[in-house]
Amino acid sequence: MSRSVRVDSRLCLGSGMCAAIAPEVFALDGDRARAREDGAEPDERALEAAEICPALAITVHEGTAVIGPRRE
C-alpha cells in the first residue's frame, strides 16, 4: 500500500525540522513546509519528521489510515 504525507499549512511553524530530516519528502516554501510533489515515497524518516514536528502539522497516511505521527 502506498504512503503519502500531508502538511497542514495552518499549523506549520516553518521550523524546517522536517526538511532537515527528510529533504526528499519535504521542502520549505517561505515560512512554511510542504510535502514535495516529486518526493520519494515516505519512509521511516517521514514518520520521524511527523513525530518531531513542534506544531504536529505533519501526518503520514497509508491508504486511508493515518500512521504518523505514531501514538503510544
N, C-alpha and C positions, 0 to 999 in steps of 0.2 A: 504494500500500500504506500502511496506517495505521501510525502510530508510537505507542508507549506508553513510559512512564517507570516505573521501579521504584526505590524507595529501600529498602535493606537497613537496617532499624532497629537491627539488632545491631551494624552497623558505624558508623552515623551518630554524629557527634560534636556535632551541633547548631550548627555554625559559622554557619549562616544564609547562607552564600555563595550557595547555590542559590536561595533565596527572594529574595535581593537582585538576582540577575542575571535571573531568570525568575519573577517573582511570580505570573504567571497559571498557571504549571505547578506550583510548589512552595509549600508553607506550612510554618510551624513549629508543632508541637504540643508545647508544653512545651520539653523539651530535645532534641527530635528533629524532623527534617524528614520530610515526606511529600509524595507526589505528590497534587495536588488532583484529586479525582474529577470535578469540574466544570471542570477546567482546559482550556486551549486545547490543540490538538494540538501535541505537542512540535516545536520548530523548532530552528534553529541555536543559539539561546541555551540550550536544554535540553542540547544536546551540549556547549556550553561549560561549563555547570554540572557535567556529568559529569566533564569533564576537570580542573576546578579543585577538585573536592571533595577535601579533605585526607584523608578516610578511604576514598576510592574506593567510596563507598556507593551511588552512582547508576549505573544502567545505562539506556540508551535502546535500545529494541527497534523493529525494523521487521519486522513479521510475527514470524517465529521467530528472526530473526537479530539479534544484538547489534551495534549500530552505534556505540555510545558507551559509555564513552569511546573515542575513536579511538586506535588504536595505530599507531605509526610503524614 
